[in-house]
Amino acid sequence: MSTTTRPAEQDLHVVLGAGPAGTALAGELARRGHAVRLVDRSGSGAAIEDVERHAADVTDPGAARAVTDGAAAVYHCVNVAYHLQVEVMPRVQQAVLTAVEAAGARLVVLDTLYPYGETGGAVMTESTPWKATTRKGRMRAELDEKYLAAHREGRVRVVLGRAADFYGPGVLNSTLGGTVFPGALTGDTVLGIGDIDLPHSYTFIGDVASGLATLGEQPTGDGAVWHLPTVPAVTTRQVHSMIEERVGRPLNVTVVKEPRPFGPFDETFMNEYAEMFYQHTEPQIMDSSAIERTFGLRPTPLAEGLDATLAWYGGWLASLSGTTA
């Protein structure tokens, strides 16, 4: 754990969760000149310039309070194993809200599209009704209402940033992640899920970071849900075609049309994911024009994002094999 002392004039921004989103966000905040503390259970991981790493279990209220003490802004990017989310995420919320209230900090929450539930393919905006019927969708909607209620009650200043499925450097556990890019680069199997001819929104991990960082810096967004910058949806087959152009070969795509174990998505995961499979059997279209218009943000063009992702995966595969990319 780093013992670096931040300059007195810097506000402390604390990022809870060191997955792809939290890690990208910590780097973005540091580049913007903030003092940054990145927190996860282990406190380990690759060094990030100007970022302190700390270890804490933020389901523990005391631990959450200790790592957020002195923060001006706290970013909740914590996630847990998929089959544990309904049980564990409410405990994380309770501990984090209590800690952030004690710190007098603002809270920025990374959120999903789950609260909307099935839309029949309608475009999702911030005004789309929350009609989730699944366990995880209802859980997310209940958490979000509690966050917004805490803001309305004056307990904590809160803002939520929702993203579609992630892709980008460092993103492995995604439907556009480790089941796609390694196979694209090596000629092995590439996974497609559901109907790959339906439009489906994908959010670049760098835009998750820039969107959350902006919400953390701009209190005018507080008390609301914002869609993080995301390019207009295209079909997953179109994404595959763009990848084929870049790797110079046809992709060897296997399409899984119903929830079943495949590759890294084991039986435990897919049993839990089955209720969310509707996301791949109807158009999944997210509109982010509100955050773009209000804060002047622009999503990374899909071609640029795919180039960066393929470059990262090329280096990652080379590191696994012990060769030089």
C-alpha positions as CSV (number, residue, x, y, z in Angstrom):
1,M,0.0,0.0,0.0
2,S,1.3,3.4,-1.0
3,T,2.0,5.9,1.8
4,T,2.2,8.9,-0.6
5,T,0.9,12.1,0.9
6,R,-1.3,14.2,-1.3
7,P,-0.7,18.0,-1.6
8,A,-2.9,20.0,0.7
9,E,-4.7,21.7,-2.2
10,Q,-5.8,18.4,-3.8
11,D,-9.2,17.0,-3.0
12,L,-9.2,13.2,-2.3
13,H,-11.2,11.1,-4.7
14,V,-11.8,7.5,-3.5
15,V,-12.7,4.7,-6.0
16,L,-14.2,1.6,-4.5
17,G,-13.7,-1.4,-6.7
18,A,-10.6,-2.2,-8.8
19,G,-12.2,-4.0,-11.7
20,P,-11.9,-2.6,-15.2
21,A,-14.2,0.3,-14.5
22,G,-12.6,1.3,-11.2
23,T,-9.1,0.9,-12.5
24,A,-9.8,3.0,-15.6
25,L,-11.6,5.6,-13.5
26,A,-8.7,5.9,-11.1
27,G,-6.3,6.5,-13.9
28,E,-8.6,9.1,-15.4
29,L,-9.0,11.0,-12.1
30,A,-5.3,11.0,-11.6
31,R,-4.7,12.4,-15.1
32,R,-7.2,15.2,-14.2
33,G,-5.0,16.1,-11.3
34,H,-6.9,14.6,-8.4
35,A,-5.5,12.7,-5.5
36,V,-6.8,9.2,-5.9
37,R,-7.2,6.2,-3.6
38,L,-8.2,2.9,-5.3
39,V,-9.7,0.4,-2.9
40,D,-10.4,-3.4,-3.3
41,R,-10.1,-6.4,-1.0
42,S,-6.5,-7.1,-1.8
43,G,-5.0,-3.6,-2.3
44,S,-2.7,-5.2,-4.9
45,G,-2.4,-4.9,-8.7
46,A,-0.4,-3.1,-11.2
47,A,0.9,0.3,-10.2
48,I,-1.1,3.2,-11.6
49,E,0.7,6.5,-11.8
50,D,-0.3,8.9,-9.0
51,V,-2.9,6.4,-7.5
52,E,-2.7,5.0,-4.0
53,R,-3.9,1.4,-3.6
54,H,-5.6,0.4,-0.4
55,A,-7.1,-2.9,0.9
56,A,-10.6,-3.0,2.4
57,D,-13.7,-5.1,2.5
58,V,-16.4,-2.5,1.9
59,T,-19.2,-4.8,3.1
60,D,-17.7,-4.0,6.5
61,P,-19.1,-0.5,7.6
62,G,-16.0,0.2,9.7
63,A,-13.6,-0.6,6.8
64,A,-15.7,1.4,4.3
65,R,-15.6,4.4,6.7
66,A,-11.9,4.2,7.2
67,V,-11.0,4.2,3.5
68,T,-13.4,7.0,2.6
69,D,-12.4,9.3,5.5
70,G,-11.4,12.7,4.2
71,A,-12.8,12.1,0.7
72,A,-14.4,14.9,-1.4
73,A,-15.9,12.3,-3.8
74,V,-16.4,8.6,-3.6
75,Y,-17.1,6.4,-6.6
76,H,-18.9,3.1,-6.1
77,C,-17.6,0.7,-8.8
78,V,-17.7,-2.4,-6.6
79,N,-19.0,-5.6,-8.1
80,V,-19.2,-9.2,-6.8
81,A,-19.6,-12.7,-8.3
82,Y,-22.7,-12.7,-10.3
83,H,-24.5,-15.4,-8.3
84,L,-23.9,-13.4,-5.1
85,Q,-25.1,-10.0,-6.3
86,V,-28.7,-10.1,-4.9
87,E,-27.3,-11.1,-1.5
88,V,-24.2,-8.9,-1.3
89,M,-24.8,-5.7,-3.2
90,P,-27.4,-4.3,-0.7
91,R,-24.9,-4.8,2.1
92,V,-22.3,-2.9,0.1
93,Q,-24.8,-0.1,-0.4
94,Q,-25.6,0.2,3.2
95,A,-22.0,0.3,4.2
96,V,-21.0,2.8,1.5
97,L,-23.9,5.2,2.1
98,T,-23.1,5.2,5.8
99,A,-19.4,5.8,5.2
100,V,-19.9,8.6,2.6
101,E,-22.5,10.3,4.8
102,A,-19.9,10.3,7.7
103,A,-17.2,11.7,5.3
104,G,-19.5,14.4,4.0
105,A,-18.5,13.4,0.5
106,R,-20.4,13.2,-2.8
107,L,-21.2,9.7,-4.0
108,V,-21.0,8.6,-7.7
109,V,-22.5,5.2,-8.4
110,L,-21.7,3.1,-11.5
111,D,-25.0,1.5,-12.5
112,T,-26.4,-0.8,-15.1
113,L,-29.5,-0.9,-17.4
114,Y,-31.1,-3.7,-15.4
115,P,-33.7,-1.5,-13.7
116,Y,-35.5,-0.8,-17.0
117,G,-36.2,-4.5,-17.6
118,E,-37.6,-5.6,-21.0
119,T,-38.4,-2.6,-23.2
120,G,-39.5,-4.4,-26.4
121,G,-36.6,-2.8,-28.2
122,A,-37.5,0.8,-27.3
123,V,-34.6,3.2,-27.0
124,M,-33.6,3.6,-23.3
125,T,-33.2,7.2,-22.0
126,E,-33.1,8.5,-18.5
127,S,-36.9,8.9,-18.6
128,T,-37.6,5.2,-19.5
129,P,-39.8,3.6,-16.8
130,W,-38.2,1.2,-14.4
131,K,-40.1,-2.0,-15.0
132,A,-37.7,-4.8,-14.2
133,T,-39.2,-8.1,-13.3
134,T,-36.1,-10.2,-12.8
135,R,-34.4,-10.7,-9.3
136,K,-31.3,-8.8,-10.3
137,G,-33.2,-6.1,-12.1
138,R,-35.6,-5.5,-9.1
139,M,-32.6,-5.5,-6.8
140,R,-30.8,-2.8,-8.8
141,A,-33.9,-0.7,-9.0
142,E,-34.4,-0.9,-5.3
143,L,-30.8,0.1,-4.7
144,D,-31.1,3.0,-7.0
145,E,-34.3,4.3,-5.4
146,K,-32.5,4.1,-2.0
147,Y,-29.5,6.1,-3.4
148,L,-31.8,8.8,-4.8
149,A,-33.9,8.9,-1.6
150,A,-30.7,9.5,0.4
151,H,-30.0,12.4,-1.9
152,R,-33.6,13.8,-1.6
153,E,-33.4,13.5,2.2
154,G,-30.1,15.5,2.3
155,R,-28.1,12.6,3.7
156,V,-25.7,12.2,0.8
157,R,-25.2,14.0,-2.5
158,V,-25.6,11.2,-5.0
159,V,-25.4,10.8,-8.8
160,L,-25.8,7.6,-10.8
161,G,-24.1,6.8,-14.1
162,R,-25.5,3.9,-16.1
163,A,-23.6,2.0,-18.8
164,A,-24.4,-0.6,-21.4
165,D,-22.2,-3.8,-21.7
166,F,-18.6,-2.8,-21.4
167,Y,-15.8,-3.4,-23.9
168,G,-12.2,-2.1,-24.1
169,P,-8.7,-2.6,-22.7
170,G,-8.8,-4.7,-19.5
171,V,-12.4,-5.8,-20.0
172,L,-12.5,-9.6,-19.8
173,N,-15.8,-10.7,-18.3
174,S,-18.2,-9.2,-20.9
175,T,-20.1,-10.4,-23.8
176,L,-17.7,-8.3,-25.9
177,G,-14.6,-9.2,-24.0
178,G,-12.6,-12.3,-23.4
179,T,-15.0,-14.5,-25.3
180,V,-14.4,-12.4,-28.5
181,F,-11.1,-10.7,-28.9
182,P,-8.7,-13.6,-28.1
183,G,-10.4,-15.8,-30.6
184,A,-10.5,-13.0,-33.1
185,L,-6.7,-12.6,-32.8
186,T,-5.8,-16.3,-32.8
187,G,-8.4,-17.8,-35.1
188,D,-10.1,-19.7,-32.2
189,T,-13.8,-19.6,-31.4
190,V,-15.6,-16.3,-30.9
191,L,-18.8,-16.3,-28.9
192,G,-22.0,-14.6,-30.0
193,I,-25.0,-14.5,-27.6
194,G,-28.6,-14.5,-28.6
195,D,-29.6,-12.7,-31.8
196,I,-26.5,-11.1,-33.1
197,D,-28.5,-9.3,-35.8
198,L,-30.2,-7.0,-33.3
199,P,-28.8,-3.6,-32.4
200,H,-27.0,-3.7,-29.1
201,S,-25.3,-0.9,-27.2
202,Y,-21.7,-1.3,-26.0
203,T,-20.0,1.3,-23.8
204,F,-16.2,1.8,-24.1
205,I,-14.5,1.5,-20.8
206,G,-12.6,4.8,-21.3
207,D,-16.0,6.5,-21.7
208,V,-17.2,4.9,-18.5
209,A,-14.2,6.4,-16.7
210,S,-14.5,9.9,-18.3
211,G,-18.3,10.0,-17.7
212,L,-18.0,9.0,-14.0
213,A,-15.1,11.4,-13.5
214,T,-17.1,14.3,-15.0
215,L,-20.1,13.5,-12.8
216,G,-17.7,13.4,-9.8
217,E,-16.4,16.9,-10.7
218,Q,-19.7,18.5,-11.7
219,P,-22.2,18.6,-8.8
220,T,-24.9,20.1,-11.2
221,G,-25.6,16.5,-12.1
222,D,-26.4,15.4,-8.5
223,G,-29.7,13.7,-7.6
224,A,-30.2,12.1,-11.0
225,V,-29.4,9.2,-13.3
226,W,-27.2,9.8,-16.3
227,H,-26.4,7.5,-19.2
228,L,-22.6,7.4,-19.7
229,P,-21.3,8.2,-23.2
230,T,-22.1,5.4,-25.6
231,V,-22.0,5.3,-29.4
232,P,-25.2,4.6,-31.3
233,A,-26.1,0.9,-31.2
234,V,-25.2,-1.3,-34.1
235,T,-25.7,-5.1,-34.4
236,T,-23.2,-7.4,-32.8
237,R,-22.7,-8.9,-36.3
238,Q,-21.6,-5.5,-37.5
239,V,-19.1,-5.3,-34.6
240,H,-17.8,-8.7,-35.6
241,S,-17.4,-7.5,-39.2
242,M,-15.4,-4.5,-38.0
243,I,-13.2,-6.8,-36.0
244,E,-12.7,-9.0,-39.1
245,E,-11.5,-6.0,-41.1
246,R,-8.9,-5.3,-38.4
247,V,-7.6,-8.8,-37.9
248,G,-7.7,-9.7,-41.6
249,R,-9.6,-13.0,-41.2
250,P,-13.2,-14.2,-40.9
251,L,-14.2,-14.8,-37.3
252,N,-15.0,-18.3,-36.2
253,V,-18.3,-17.4,-34.5
254,T,-20.4,-19.8,-32.3
255,V,-23.8,-18.3,-31.5
256,V,-25.4,-19.4,-28.2
257,K,-29.1,-18.8,-28.7
258,E,-30.2,-19.8,-25.2
259,P,-28.6,-19.7,-21.7
260,R,-26.1,-22.6,-21.4
261,P,-22.5,-22.9,-20.2
262,F,-20.0,-21.9,-22.8
263,G,-16.2,-21.1,-22.4
264,P,-15.7,-18.9,-19.3
265,F,-19.4,-18.6,-18.7
266,D,-19.8,-21.7,-16.5
267,E,-23.0,-23.3,-15.3
268,T,-23.2,-21.2,-12.1
269,F,-22.9,-18.0,-14.0
270,M,-25.3,-19.0,-16.8
271,N,-27.9,-20.2,-14.4
272,E,-27.9,-16.8,-12.8
273,Y,-27.7,-15.0,-16.2
274,A,-30.7,-16.8,-17.7
275,E,-33.2,-14.3,-16.3
276,M,-31.2,-11.5,-18.0
277,F,-30.9,-13.2,-21.4
278,Y,-33.7,-11.0,-22.8
279,Q,-31.0,-8.4,-23.3
280,H,-29.8,-10.5,-26.3
281,T,-33.2,-11.4,-27.7
282,E,-34.6,-7.9,-28.1
283,P,-32.8,-4.7,-29.3
284,Q,-30.8,-3.3,-26.4
285,I,-30.4,0.4,-27.3
286,M,-29.2,3.1,-24.9
287,D,-29.2,6.8,-25.7
288,S,-26.6,9.0,-24.0
289,S,-27.4,12.3,-25.6
290,A,-28.3,14.0,-22.3
291,I,-24.8,13.6,-20.7
292,E,-23.2,14.5,-24.0
293,R,-25.3,17.7,-24.4
294,T,-25.1,18.8,-20.7
295,F,-21.4,18.2,-20.1
296,G,-19.9,18.3,-23.5
297,L,-18.8,14.7,-23.5
298,R,-18.5,12.5,-26.7
299,P,-18.3,8.7,-26.8
300,T,-15.2,7.1,-28.3
301,P,-15.9,6.2,-31.9
302,L,-16.5,2.4,-32.2
303,A,-13.6,2.0,-34.7
304,E,-11.2,3.7,-32.3
305,G,-12.4,1.7,-29.4
306,L,-12.0,-1.6,-31.2
307,D,-8.5,-0.6,-32.3
308,A,-7.5,0.1,-28.7
309,T,-9.1,-3.1,-27.5
310,L,-7.4,-5.3,-30.0
311,A,-4.1,-3.7,-29.3
312,W,-4.5,-4.4,-25.5
313,Y,-5.6,-8.0,-26.1
314,G,-2.6,-8.5,-28.4
315,G,-0.3,-7.5,-25.6
316,W,-2.2,-9.5,-23.0
317,L,-2.0,-12.7,-25.1
318,A,1.7,-12.1,-25.7
319,S,2.3,-11.7,-21.9
320,L,0.4,-15.0,-21.3
321,S,2.6,-16.8,-23.8
322,G,5.8,-15.1,-22.7
323,T,6.4,-13.6,-26.1
324,T,6.9,-10.0,-27.2
325,A,3.9,-8.3,-28.7
